[in-house]
Amino acid sequence: MAFIMENMTVKDLEEALNFTKTVILPVGVVEQHGYHLPLSTDIHNANEVPRRAGDRLNAVVAPTVPYCYSGGELPGTVNISTQVFSLLIMDICSEFARMGFENIVVLLGHGGTDNKAALKSSLQMILKRNPGLRDMTLSLVECWELSPTWLGCFKMEPEHDFHAGLAETSLMLYWKPELVREKIEMDEPEV
């Protein structure tokens, strides 16, 4: 059963901790996704995957962290430095450990080399700075790793389907069809 943390009370969370010691922290970003997808695409991907898994999970699903480092520069993209992002994730995970969680899954809805490196570093630093947490499991999972279909899109030829392409457009048409524009335009509209 998935427990949706933002809808819970203190008592609800205390009771959930009797059933599970696992928390999933979805992470997305506000960034451009062509001219047809909302700036919140990666947030929805990170948020909807664990919520829709529902009864197959035995975990608390934390509220989604909506900011990280994108590297994009089109209007609407909000970048925070990898250092600040790293510190934020360290603090959130430390708080989950304090609450009694023993398994923390950081579920990435946004990739990016710099972003992933910051996350890996912050998760390693938590364990280095807190020797008492060495028995804790910290996992970094990218949403697309959970779907062979999504992973297969990355290998499509002639162009690999990464950002705002077939996979993300299809997912958004499923999650939030009302947010997808009718005319599909990638990062530069045709003149």
Secondary structure, DSSP 8 states (H G I E B T S, - for coil): -EEEGGG--HHHHHHHHHH--EEEEEE------TTTS-TTHHHHHHHHHHHHHGGG--EEE---B--B-----STT--B--HHHHHHHHHHHHHHHHHHT-SEEEEEES---HHHHHHHHHHHHHHHHH-GGGTT-EEEEEEGGGG-HHHHHHHT-SSS---TTSHHHHHHHHHH-GGGS-SS---SS---
